[in-house]
């Protein structure tokens, strides 16, 4: 009887360990990007900071903040995103967040359109985020910083 109970417990433990989980673990990937690193330069810069929460192969949620680090330069900070799928297709999401406030505004504006949910029926290969400074006519000022974040569930 004792051997039968031990064998039953071992089989049950093995089955539970091998059973597929209902939902994959969320994996967070931080990001901290700025067009010019360090102290605010005389001609301004843009910065974003936050994280991507990868829920599974098809869903990622971005949260964080954006900051137009400007000495009244007339430019704004913009965050752009692109989703690349495993089959090679891409979806340019365009502006997903921006900070076009005056320079006297409180720093670290929460990402206005975030959390941004990149949700698909297709497997996501990676998300590419870009931060840049633009004027009101969308003429780019200075550098643009881009980084790709690969899906850890693939």
Number of C-alpha atoms within 10 A of each C-alpha: 6 7 8 9 10 11 12 12 12 12 12 12 12 11 11 11 10 9 9 9 9 6 8 12 12 15 15 16 15 13 16 13 20 24 22 18 11 8 9 14 12 11 14 23 29 30 24 28 17 18 19 22 19 23 19 19 21 18 18 24 16 22 19 20 22 26 26 30 28 22 16 14 16 17 29 26 27 25 24 17 22 19 20 20 19 13 10 8 11 15 11 12 13 12 14 17 22 25 24 18 18 16 18 9 11 9 14 16 18 19 22 15 13 14 18 17 14 17 16 13 8 14 18 28 22 20 22 15 20 20 26 27 30 19 14 10 7 11 10 14 19 14 14 19 16 16 14 15 15 15 23 16 16 12
